[in-house]
Amino acid sequence: MSIIKPFKGFRPPVDIVEKLASRPYDVLNSEEARVECEGNPYSLLHVTKAEIDLPAGTDEHSPEVYLQVVKNYNKFKDLGWLVKDDEEKLYVYAQSMNPTDKDARWQYGIVACAYSEDYVNKVIKKHELTRKDKEEDRMKHVRITNANVEPVFFAYPAVARIDEIVASVTARKPIYDFIAKEDGFGHRFWVIDDRKFIDELVELFDKQVPAMYIADGHHRSAAAALVGQEKKEQNPNHTGREEYNYFMTVIFPDNQLNVIDYNRVVKDLNGLGKEQFLAAVGQSYELTDMGTDIYKPAKLHEHSMYLDGHWYKMTAKPGTYNDSDPIGVLDVTILSNLVLDKVLGIKDLRTDKRIDFVGGIRGLGELKRRVDSGEMKVAFALYPVSMKQIIDIADTGNIMPPKTTWFEPKLRSGLVIHELC
């Protein structure tokens, strides 16, 4: 089987795409989604977070919600808000965080289907653990809609000829082109209907892309692959070519992606006074008081810390980390080992209630705000991981520590949908 394939996508008409395309299901809680959809019946959040159409307080995992999901999804198709392409196609999806700038930076991904068995066989590689409850939630969503309503965010090692084809496609006017009002991010979308380009892209991925890497959407990937396996077992006439053997992805070249920092805030100093705490941290780091102005880490193995109104540059001392270990080289590992565990007594980042995580998209001012408010005692900002580090970890079968990667922009949901039959 090919590593990617074209598909007959369900897409919205141009005149409602900006209203229909929504942020991903896991970026908003139920109440935020209600507010965002107010007065907008077109928003795909009515499908991805259907509890917003039920009484406030409804459990988002209740049977009533999944029934509302399929009711709303069928409504979108019946009313012509989602229309199926007549032939199998590939697509190009471009995003920018600063679309109005003269020198705006755009990233261009190919929208295609990935082969579910490649997830099982580790041709599609992951760098995060998944939780069974979150997998099951997404599996229910796929089962009841019989569709991949939201895409998964993949990366691949850049290939020059693929870039050339994408450049040829995107030289034309996009089918969709809008700036999302919620965050100001730009979104453009092209349909690849040239059969020669489609065939060449499929062949290029087969011959020149040894693996694809999950950037964002580990639970959606796992759920899609597991549903594919379920349908395979339920079909006595299974051939391997059925549509349920594939799930929808947007695949970006690794050299275009923007990984930003994922930072930490902690509620207390584990019983230590300020000077005791600084002395303990100073055993593993060179500490420099940078004053009251926000200080952002400038390189690998440099963190910044905000404590008692001051920012400190933290430079890990030689010998406290292992650059030859794909996990040991990560700044999240260094901070976890040398400060969070050793000094603050935080052993499990997934369960300890004393720590919280702040995506770098919110800026270091958010760290300062949460400490100054008294909610938290100390904050740590980290230098972001690189795509090379992510690929090295996935290639070696390792798993990143929790809350390590944050990709922006997030994929918009609803530009295209893949059905499993």
C-alpha positions in Angstrom: 0.0 0.0 0.0 1.1 3.6 -0.7 2.1 5.7 2.3 -0.5 8.3 1.2 -3.6 8.3 -1.0 -6.0 10.8 -2.5 -9.7 10.8 -1.3 -13.1 12.2 -2.1 -13.3 15.0 0.4 -16.4 16.6 1.9 -15.9 20.4 1.7 -17.9 23.5 2.5 -19.1 26.0 -0.1 -16.8 29.0 -0.4 -19.4 31.4 1.0 -19.6 29.7 4.4 -16.1 28.2 4.8 -15.0 31.0 7.2 -18.1 30.4 9.4 -17.8 26.6 9.3 -14.1 26.1 9.8 -13.4 25.8 13.5 -10.6 25.4 16.0 -9.8 21.8 17.0 -12.1 20.1 19.5 -9.3 19.9 22.2 -8.4 23.6 22.1 -11.7 24.7 23.7 -13.7 23.5 26.7 -17.5 23.2 26.3 -18.4 26.6 27.6 -15.8 28.3 25.4 -17.2 26.4 22.4 -20.7 27.6 23.3 -19.6 31.2 23.3 -17.6 30.8 20.1 -20.6 29.3 18.3 -23.2 31.8 19.5 -25.2 32.9 16.5 -23.3 30.7 14.1 -25.1 27.5 13.1 -22.4 26.7 10.5 -19.5 26.1 13.0 -18.1 22.6 12.9 -18.0 22.8 16.6 -21.6 21.6 16.5 -20.2 18.3 15.2 -16.8 18.1 17.1 -18.2 19.4 20.4 -21.9 18.6 20.0 -22.6 19.0 23.8 -23.0 22.7 23.0 -26.4 21.9 21.5 -27.5 20.2 24.7 -28.3 21.7 28.1 -25.4 23.3 29.9 -23.6 20.8 32.1 -24.2 17.8 29.9 -21.3 15.4 30.2 -19.4 15.6 26.9 -18.9 11.9 26.9 -22.6 10.9 27.5 -24.5 8.8 24.9 -26.7 11.8 24.2 -23.7 13.8 23.0 -22.6 11.2 20.5 -26.2 10.9 19.1 -26.2 14.7 18.7 -22.8 14.4 16.9 -24.2 12.2 14.2 -27.5 14.2 14.0 -25.6 17.5 13.4 -23.1 15.9 11.0 -25.9 14.5 8.8 -27.6 17.9 9.0 -24.5 19.6 7.6 -24.5 17.2 4.6 -28.2 17.3 4.1 -28.2 21.2 4.0 -25.3 21.3 1.5 -22.9 22.7 4.1 -20.5 19.8 3.3 -20.4 18.6 -0.3 -18.5 15.6 -1.6 -15.9 16.0 -4.3 -16.7 13.8 -7.3 -13.2 12.4 -7.7 -10.3 11.4 -5.4 -8.0 14.4 -4.9 -5.1 15.7 -2.8 -5.2 19.1 -1.3 -2.8 21.8 -0.1 -3.5 23.6 3.2 -1.4 26.7 4.1 -1.3 28.5 7.4 0.3 31.7 8.8 0.4 33.3 12.2 1.0 36.7 10.7 -0.9 36.6 7.3 -1.1 40.4 6.9 2.7 41.0 7.2 4.6 41.8 4.0 7.0 39.0 4.8 4.5 36.6 6.3 5.8 33.1 7.0 3.5 30.4 5.6 3.7 26.6 6.1 2.3 24.4 3.3 0.9 20.9 4.1 -0.4 18.2 1.8 -3.9 16.9 2.8 -4.0 13.2 2.1 -5.0 9.9 3.7 -2.4 7.9 5.6 -2.5 4.1 5.8 -3.7 2.9 9.2 -1.4 -0.2 9.1 1.5 2.2 8.9 0.6 3.5 12.4 0.7 -0.1 13.7 3.9 -0.9 11.8 5.6 2.4 13.0 6.0 3.9 9.6 3.9 6.6 11.2 5.9 7.5 14.3 4.8 9.0 17.6 6.7 10.8 20.4 3.9 11.0 23.0 2.0 8.5 25.1 -1.8 8.3 24.6 -4.5 7.8 27.2 -7.1 5.1 26.7 -10.0 7.3 27.7 -9.1 9.9 25.2 -8.6 7.3 22.5 -12.0 5.8 23.2 -13.7 9.2 23.0 -12.2 9.9 19.5 -13.0 6.3 18.5 -16.7 6.8 19.3 -16.6 10.0 17.3 -15.1 8.2 14.2 -17.5 5.2 14.6 -20.7 7.3 14.8 -19.9 9.7 12.0 -18.0 7.0 9.9 -15.6 9.8 9.2 -12.4 11.6 10.1 -14.0 14.9 10.8 -10.7 16.5 12.0 -7.3 16.0 10.4 -4.1 14.9 12.1 -1.0 17.1 12.0 2.0 15.2 10.5 5.5 16.1 9.5 7.9 14.5 7.0 11.5 15.1 6.1 11.4 17.8 3.4 11.7 16.6 -0.3 12.7 19.3 -2.9 10.5 17.9 -5.7 7.4 17.8 -3.4 8.1 21.5 -2.5 8.2 22.2 -6.3 4.9 20.6 -6.9 3.3 22.4 -4.0 4.7 25.7 -5.3 3.1 25.0 -8.7 -0.3 24.3 -7.1 -0.1 27.3 -4.8 0.8 29.7 -7.6 -2.9 29.6 -8.5 -5.6 31.5 -6.5 -6.7 29.4 -3.5 -10.2 27.9 -3.2 -10.4 29.2 0.4 -8.6 32.2 1.8 -9.5 33.8 5.1 -8.2 35.1 8.4 -9.8 33.5 11.4 -11.3 36.1 13.7 -10.5 34.2 16.9 -6.7 34.4 16.6 -5.9 36.3 13.4 -4.2 33.3 11.8 -4.4 33.0 8.0 -5.7 29.9 6.2 -5.5 29.0 2.5 -6.6 25.9 0.7 -6.1 24.5 -2.8 -7.5 21.4 -4.6 -5.0 19.3 -6.5 -7.0 17.9 -9.4 -4.1 17.4 -11.8 -3.8 13.6 -12.0 -0.2 13.8 -13.0 0.6 15.8 -9.8 -1.4 13.4 -7.7 0.3 10.3 -9.0 3.7 11.9 -8.7 3.1 13.0 -5.1 2.0 9.5 -4.2 5.1 8.0 -5.8 7.4 10.6 -4.2 6.1 9.8 -0.7 6.5 6.1 -1.4 10.1 6.4 -2.6 11.5 9.4 -0.8 9.7 9.7 2.6 10.8 6.8 4.8 8.5 7.8 7.7 5.9 10.4 8.8 5.9 11.9 12.3 2.8 12.8 14.4 3.3 16.4 15.3 -0.1 17.0 16.9 -3.0 14.6 17.2 -1.7 11.5 18.8 -5.1 10.5 20.2 -6.8 11.1 16.8 -4.1 9.0 15.1 -4.5 6.1 17.5 -8.3 6.3 17.3 -8.4 6.3 13.5 -6.0 3.3 13.3 -7.9 1.3 15.9 -11.3 1.9 14.2 -9.6 0.8 10.9 -8.6 -2.4 12.7 -12.1 -2.9 14.0 -13.7 -2.6 10.6 -11.1 -4.9 9.1 -12.0 -7.6 11.7 -15.7 -7.1 11.1 -15.5 -7.5 7.3 -15.1 -11.1 6.1 -14.4 -9.8 2.6 -11.7 -7.4 3.7 -9.2 -6.6 0.9 -7.1 -3.9 2.4 -8.2 -1.3 -0.1 -11.4 -0.2 1.7 -11.6 3.5 2.6 -11.6 2.6 6.3 -8.0 1.5 6.0 -7.0 5.2 5.8 -7.3 8.3 7.9 -7.0 12.0 7.0 -3.8 13.9 7.7 -2.2 17.2 6.8 1.5 16.5 6.2 4.0 19.4 6.4 7.7 19.4 5.5 9.7 19.4 8.7 11.7 22.6 7.8 8.6 24.7 7.7 7.1 23.9 11.1 7.1 26.2 14.1 7.6 24.5 17.5 7.2 26.9 20.4 8.0 26.6 24.0 5.9 24.8 26.6 6.5 26.3 30.0 5.9 25.4 33.7 4.5 27.1 36.8 4.7 25.7 40.3 2.5 26.5 43.3 5.2 26.4 46.1 8.9 26.0 46.8 8.5 22.6 48.6 9.0 24.2 52.0 12.2 26.1 51.1 12.7 29.8 51.6 13.7 31.9 48.6 17.5 31.9 49.3 17.5 28.2 50.2 15.7 27.5 46.9 18.1 29.6 44.8 21.1 27.9 46.5 19.6 24.5 45.7 19.0 25.4 42.1 22.5 27.0 41.9 24.0 23.5 42.5 23.1 22.5 39.0 22.8 25.9 37.2 24.7 29.1 36.7 22.1 31.7 37.9 22.1 35.3 36.7 19.6 37.8 38.0 18.3 39.6 34.9 16.1 42.1 36.8 12.4 42.8 36.4 12.2 42.8 32.6 10.9 39.5 31.0 13.8 37.3 30.0 13.4 34.7 27.2 15.8 31.7 26.9 18.1 32.2 24.0 19.6 28.8 23.4 19.5 25.1 24.3 20.2 24.3 27.9 19.3 27.8 29.0 16.0 28.4 30.9 14.6 31.4 32.5 12.9 31.5 35.9 10.5 34.1 37.4 10.5 34.3 41.2 9.6 37.1 43.6 9.4 39.8 40.9 12.7 39.0 39.2 13.8 37.0 36.1 16.8 34.7 36.3 18.8 33.2 33.5 19.5 29.5 34.3 22.4 27.9 32.4 22.7 24.2 33.1 26.2 23.3 34.2 28.3 20.9 32.1 27.9 17.3 33.2 24.3 17.8 34.4 22.8 16.6 31.1 23.5 14.1 28.3 23.6 15.4 24.8 24.1 12.0 23.3 20.8 10.8 24.7 17.7 11.9 22.7 15.7 12.3 25.9 18.6 13.5 28.1 19.3 16.4 25.7 15.9 17.9 26.1 15.6 21.0 28.3 12.3 19.7 29.7 14.2 16.6 30.9 17.0 18.7 32.4 14.6 21.0 34.3 12.5 18.0 35.5 15.5 16.1 36.8 17.5 19.0 38.3 14.7 21.3 39.7 11.2 19.8 39.6 12.2 16.5 41.0 15.4 17.1 42.9 14.5 20.4 44.5 10.7 20.7 44.4 9.8 17.1 44.9 7.6 16.8 41.8 7.9 13.2 40.7 5.1 12.8 38.2 4.3 15.6 35.8 1.1 14.0 34.7 -0.5 13.7 38.2 1.1 16.2 40.5 -1.4 19.0 41.3 1.3 21.5 42.3 2.5 22.1 38.7 0.7 23.5 35.6 1.8 24.0 32.0 1.5 27.2 29.9 1.8 27.1 26.1 4.3 29.6 24.7 1.6 31.0 22.5 0.4 32.9 25.6 3.8 34.6 26.1 6.0 34.8 29.1 3.8 37.6 30.4 1.3 34.9 31.3 4.0 33.2 33.6 4.6 36.5 35.3 0.9 37.2 35.7 0.3 33.8 37.4 3.1 34.3 39.8 2.4 37.9 40.6 -1.3 37.0 41.3 -0.1 34.6 44.1 -1.7 31.6 42.3 1.8 30.3 41.6 5.2 30.8 43.4 7.7 30.2 40.6 7.7 29.9 36.8 10.1 28.4 34.3 10.4 29.2 30.6 12.1 26.8 28.3 13.9 27.0 25.0 11.6 25.2 22.5 12.5 21.7 21.2 13.5 21.4 17.5 12.0 19.2 14.8 15.3 17.3 14.8 14.9 16.4 18.4 11.3 15.3 17.9 12.3 13.1 14.9 15.3 11.7 16.8 13.1 10.7 19.7 10.4 9.1 17.4 13.1 7.3 15.4 14.6 5.7 18.5 11.2 4.6 19.8 11.4 7.0 22.8 8.6 9.0 24.3 8.9 12.7 25.2 8.1 13.9 28.7 4.6 15.3 29.1 3.8 18.8 27.8 7.0 19.2 25.7 5.8 20.3 22.2 3.4 23.1 21.2 2.8 23.6 17.5 1.2 26.7 16.1 -0.9 27.4 14.2 -3.3 24.7 14.9 -5.1 23.0 12.0 -8.5 24.4 11.3 -11.2 21.7 11.2 -13.9 21.6 8.5 -11.9 22.6 5.4 -12.2 19.0 4.3 -13.6 15.8 5.8 -12.8 12.1 5.0 -15.5 9.5 5.1 -14.6 5.8 5.7 -16.8 4.4 3.0 
